[in-house]
Amino acid sequence: KKPTGITFILTAANIPCKNYDSIKDALVSIDHVVVAYYISLLSPPIKNNRTKARDVSRMIEELKEEFNLDKYNIIGHSIGGKIALLVAALHNDDKSLRAIMALDPVDQNPVEFTNPDTTKNLSLKNTGIDILMTFTDNGFFISKDHNARAINRFNPELKVVLHRNAGHMAYCDKDTGVSWKAVMRGGNKERNSIVKEETLEIVKKRMQTCLKKKASSKVGRIADKYKEAVTSNIDDIQNDVKKVTSGGKFGLAKKMLNL
């Protein structure tokens, strides 16, 4: 079966890809090719975030050709959400990035979108990308000056979903190993479960909506071209009818046979 889309999953810092299996499964259920990218903050040690963003843009060029798809999406969590936004700001000249879900993004070390001096910020304006961010209030290391709300203040056209009382790691599956989840404030357990299910529904709905938008746009362009052709023929026939009234019957017959 031909895939309907390509979606990258960019993990939080040093969180295993397996912790996002439920998001992967949600995407597979709507026939997406899924590429999980483990975000290590240790390599490379310099310009880590921008290097990861560049890597994603390079990988997608090969994948689009392999699967014969011209668009792709990114779902990123924490620093992975910030890297997804970097791809949008720096590597989308061909307009192939269709949608981003940045789950509780963290714009720190370095700051790219939320500098007080706006001249230092990368812009997310007029990207043409469907960008949605989520926001929790339980990431103890996340500065309020550089969280999703802060990014939204500098880019008010971006959509934000508030996940109050949920933990920063609520988007991850249960992990039996040692990870950031063990040291982060967890949020309300029941609320975490609700947010997780809500996020999976948003993933499926948002990616399918993007596909429908693309399909509708294509159908609309075809309809417009058909309308132009029909209108042109009608205009030609009306002109020929005028000629017939003045004796040009052969011209009208020839035109009708060519329709």
N, C-alpha and C positions, 0 to 999 in steps of 0.2 A: 504494500500500500504506500502510495506517495505521501511523504510527510507534508504537513500543512505549514510548518514553520520551524525555525531554528532558535533556540533559546539558551543563552549562557546562564549558569548559576555561579556567581562569584561569592565565595564563602567569607565569613568574618575572619579576622586575623587568626591564623593557625588552627582553625576549626576544620576537622575532617569533612570531606565531601559527603560521607555516608550520613552525616547529621542533617542532610537536606534531602534525604530519600523521599520523604512525603511530598515535597515540592516537585521533585523529579517525577514522581509517579503521577501527580496531577497534570503535569505537562505531557507526559507520555499518553495519558488518557485522551488528550485532544490531538494526538498524532504529531507531536513536536519532536524533532531531534534535540536532545539535551546534552549540553557540554558543561560538565562541572569543573570549575577551575579553583584549585586550592590556593588561597592567598597566604603566602608566607611573608612575614615582615622582615625576615632575616636575609632574604635573598631576592633582589640585590640590596645591598646596604645603603646605596645612594639612589635617589629618585625612584624609590620603590613603587609608589602609586602610579606615577606616569609611565613607568616601564611596563607595569601590568596592563594598563589601559592600551598601550601600544601593542602589546602581545595579543590582546583580544581582537583588535582591529586587523591584525595580520592573519590570525587564525580564521576569521570569518571569511576572508577572501577565498581561501581554499575550500571551505565548507559550502559556500554559496554555489561555487562551481560544481562541486561533487553532488550536491542534492538539487541542483537546478532551481534554487530559490534566490530571489533578489533582495529579500528583507530579513532582518533578524531582531531578536529582543534580548534584553538582559534583566535578570533578577539578581540584585546584589544585597548582601546583608552587612550592616555595620561598615567597616572599611571597604568591603566589597560594593556597598551601595555608593560610596563616594567614588570608587574607581569606575563604576558604571556611568556616573555623571561626568567623569573626566573623558570617557569615550565620547559622550554626547558633545562635549565642549571642544574636543581637540581632534577627533578622528571620524567625523561624519560628513566629509565633503561630498560624498556620493549619495547622501541622504538614504542610506540603506538601513540605518537603525530606526526601527519602527516604534518600539515601546520599551520603557524602563520601569521596573518596580524597585525602588531603593528602600529596603526595610531598615528603618531606624539608622540612617546613614550618619557617619561620623566624619566631619571635615576638620581633622586635626593632623598635625605632624607630617607634612606641612598643611597650612590652611590654604585652600584654593578658591573657595567660593564665599567665605564669610569674613574677609578682612575688613576692619573698620574703614580703612582707606579703600574705597571701592575701585580705585584705579588699578589696584593689585589683583582684583578678582577676575576669574574666568566667568564668562557670561553663559547663561542657559536660555537666553531670550531668542525667540524666533527660530528655534531648532527644528520645528515641525515634528518633534518626537512627543509621543504620549507619555508624559512622565508623572508617576505617582510615587509619593514618599509616605512612609508610615512613621509614627513618632510614639515612643514610649517615654515614661518619666522615671525609669529605674536604672539607667546606666550610670553608675557612680563616677566613672572616669570621663564621662562625656560632658564637656562644658556646654552650658546653655547658650554660649555665644557661637557654638559651632555644631549644633545639632540640626535636625530636620527643620525645626521651626525657624532657626536662624537662616538656613539656606533659603527657606520660603520667604523670609523678609526681604532678601536681596533679589529673589526671583518669584514675585507674587503670583505669576501665572501658573506655577506648578501646583499640582493637587496634593493635599496632605490629608491622611487619615489618622486620627488620634486613637491610639491604643492605650488608654489610661489604665493604670494599675497592673499593667503587664510588664514582665521583665524584658530586658534587652535581648535575652537569648530565647524568648518565647517562640521564635520562628524555627528553632532547631528541634530535631527529634531527640528523644531521650539518649543520653550518652553515659555509658558505664565507665568511661575512662576519665582521666584528669583533663580538664579544659577550662576555658574562661567561665563556663557555666557554673563551675564550682565556687568561683570567687565573686561572681556578679550577684547583686541583689536580685532575687528571683521573681519579685512581684507576687501577686495573688495567684495561687495554684489554679483555682477554678477559672480565673480570668485568663491566665496563660493558655489554658485549653481552649477557651472560647476564641481567643485571638488567633490561635493556630488554625482552627477550623475556618474562621472567617478569612484568613489570609489565603488558604488553599482555594476557597471559593472565588476570591478576588483574582487569584492567578488564572484560574480556568476561564472565568468570565471576561477578564480584561484581554487576555490573549485571543480569545475567540472573537471579541468585539473588534479588535484590531484587524483580524482577518476579514470580518464582515465589512468593515469600513473600506478596506482595500478592494474587496469584490464589488461593493456598491459603486465605488469610484470608477472601476473599470467598466462596469455595466453602463454607468452614466455617460462615460466618454463614447462608448459604442452607440448608445441611444442618440447622443447629440450628433454624431457623424451621420447616422441613419436619417435623423430628422433633417439635417442640412441637405442630404442627397434627395430626399423626397420633396422638400420644399423647392429645390432647384428644378426638379423634373416638373413639378406642378407649374412653376413660373414659366418654364419653357413651353409646356402644353398650352397654357393660357395665351402666350404670345402667338402660338401656332393657330389657336382658335380664331384669334383676331385676323390672322392671315387668311384663314379659310373663308371668313365672311367677305374677304375681298378677292376670293378666287384661288387661294393657295392650298387646294385639297391634297395634292400630291405630297407637299411638305408635311402635313399632319399625319398622313398614312405612314410615311417613312418613320416619323418620330415614334408613333405608337408601336410599330414593329420592333423598334430598338429597345423598348422598355423591358 
